[in-house]
Amino acid sequence: MSKTAVVILNWNGKDFLEKFLPPLVQRTPEELGSIIVADNGSTDGSLALLEEQYPTIRTIRLDKNYGFTGGYNRAFEAIASAPQSYGTFDYYLLLNSDVEVADGWLEALSTFMDSHPEAGICSPEVLSYDRPEYFEHAGACGGMIDRFYFPYCRGRILSKVEKDQGQYDSPAEVFWASGTSFMIRAELWHRLGGLDESFFAHMEEIDLCWRAKLSGEQVWVVPSARIYHVGGGTLPNNSPRKLYLNFRNNLLMMEKNLPDSSRRRIIFTRMCIDGAAAIAYLLMGKVEYFRSVIRAHRDFKRMRRNIVRTPQTVAVPRPKGSVFLMNRGLRTVLLGIKVFFAMLVTILCIFSISPIYRWEEPRPFSGDKIYNPYSGSDSTTVWKRATFHTHTKVDKGINECPYYPDVVYDDYMALGYEIVAFTNHNALTRHPYDDRLDLYGYEHGYNLFKLHNNIFGASKVQRYDILLPLFDSQKQFKMNLAAKHGDFMVLNHPDRTLGISARTMERLSGYRLIEGDSGFQERDGGEGTHLKHWDEALSAGRYAHNVLSDDNHDSKNPARIARRSTWINTPSAEYPDVKGALLRGNFYSMRTPQGIPTDSLPRISNIALEGDTIVFALTAPARRIEIISQGGEVKGTLSDCAQGQYIMQPDEPYIRLAAHYPDGTVIYTNAFARYSEGDSPYAPLSHEINWPLTILFNAALLLIIVLLGALCRKSLKK
């Protein structure tokens, strides 16, 4: 009776069987090993070859290719369930079909296992079939693992293979045994449940060895036993498929076997290193390898939810050292990524320097006076349709529009506009025709939160910005700097700005106009908007006028032009008149479902304040007119009318009107607000610097910059 079941898992390996079965049969004593071929659904005539030339070799026929893991599991299950057919064995030996064994190979392994009961698994020394004086990639002389759980071998690190000069001739305990020729005690195989079939192939033997170690068993290499491996016989070493399996299975193995205390941290580090390797492949033009790594990470995240973790019966210390960092190319890429992110964080820190403010508590408008933004209205003056936020192509700077100012200007004029102001990002753009309208406006801000402001009357562009304005103090500081070089400032599209909350709107000040609805995106099906952020500011006592503009980046797109407009009561289009009307609030805003010419739109014909009564008249009846007050609350509604009035109550901090038309057009008035001192309810900057917090915050930023500089310097020296 043989002690060892020598099982060859075959899949379309007829040529290997023809070549390597004869020396295997010759060099495997029957009393030591019984050769069994488990066929994974081959279609190349492998089974016919065995029947004709090796009728004494028993076979296990599987219905399809179950991979390395599934094939061996089913093979040993069949052997264990039918001892009368196959025999009873002390040891199982998994042997690749592309292997030539040396004389005495099985005797050496069997003798070692008999004399070392502490060893649960062992493997022979694996040499190259083509270059017998060199170790072979798949196992060499015992498998090891580094601190990031990259596998390597004694005699092979990454792609560098050593010459066998007797340097590893003594038996040694290792971390894993090569699946090329893998001997395991039969009892241990069944106790551990065999190979993990989710691996399909590659690194499944490392996982099994790791599980064996966690159960208290040892893994050894026996160099006196030798085999010669072709390598890449089943799947070439340069195969993207093999690369995918190696990266995926390595992560699965770590997820299964690492202790809870370090699993997440180590896997995160490994995935970062894998990402560096993927970038290296991409830079080398190996796109398929890059995709293999990405797909491996994706599938790992999907599969990890169903993983059964190995019981930690015996603690396995984390190995030391890193073979990954021995690869110069990958190390260079990793260093580059480190330096890049260090520089990025440094830049973010520099562009985060800001005072920390103390904020006044919100105070709703109050007083015996009512501010009338239309007090300067001239009923004989035509309301001029205007846009104060549109982009053009520029010769220098960021081109966010395919058309130069003259083209954009003509497109708006064709729709009945009389005032067009250009606000390109961080670039002053001169008006193409009318020198009287040199607003010199620009949109400030290149931060990632889209905290932007239109600055009008500017003579130069303020370049400083907070790249990640996380705190309200940073948002305010950025706005304060931008406002220094202009006459007045607009808070742009708060509905599209990240990090804008009701609390933020209660705090921010210094802007005179708010772009309550930018028109950049349709968010409410064309039914109008409640201008939520504007009401939040007004309710906190932050007085500002609502200006609507297209934020147009393509004037030839009918869905983007003339959707939002501002109707300003000014005797001329000269800058002093336009500026005065905007700062007083002598304008109303309009939203339309599409770009409608001026002549086809309803308008306000009269709006005034008579005592405490707001009086208004429209050129066409509205479906409903909403009277809106504190917190955006609708205090009343007038239906199907073109005129009306509303008496403002003493407890109402402000009132604004919104006239809705059946086609989706909405007219918004500016707010009538109560106040007690000064000329208007507008309050300038209302915050002061909290010096202790400011010093602490900026000192922390400085410390981060210094530490990153030191780390970069240290990395560059390596």
Buried (B, 14 or more C-beta within 10 A) or exposed (E): EBBBBBBBBBBBBBBBBEBBBEBBBEBBEEEBBBBBBBBBBBEBEBBEBBEEEBEEBBBBEBEEBBBBBBBBBBBBEBBBEEEEEBBEBBBBBBBBBBBBBBEBBBBBBBBBBEEBEEBBBBBBBBBBBEEEEBBBBBBBBBBBBBBBBBBBBBBBBEEEBBEBEEEBEEBBBBBBBBBBBBBBBBEBBBBBEBBBBBBBBBBBBBBBBBBBBBBEBBBBBBBBBBBBBBBBBBEEEEBBEBBBBBBBBBBBBBBBBBBEEEBEEBBEBBBEBBBBBBBBBBEEEBEEBBBBBBBBBEBBEEBBEEBEEBEBEEEBEBBEEBBBBBBEEBBEBBBBBBBEEBEEBBEBBEBBBBBBBEBBEBEBBBBEBBBBBBEBBEEEBEBBBBBBBBBBBBEEBEBBBEBBBEBBBBBBEEBBBBBBBBBBBBBBBEBBEEEEBBBBBBBBBBBEBBBBBBBBBBEEBBEEBBBBBEBBBBBBBBBBBBBEBBBBBBBBBBBBBEBBEBEBBBBBBBBBBBBBBBBBEEEEEBEBBBBBBBBBBBBBBBBBBBBBBBBBBBBEEEEBBBBBBBBBBBEBBBBEBBBEBBBBBBBBBBBBBEBBEBEEBBBBBEBBBEEEEBBBBBEEBBEBBBBBBBEBEEBEEBEEBBBBEBEBEEEBBBBBBBBBBEBBBBBBBBBBBBBEEEEBBBBEEBBEEBEEBBEEBBEEBEEBBEEBEEEBEEBEEE
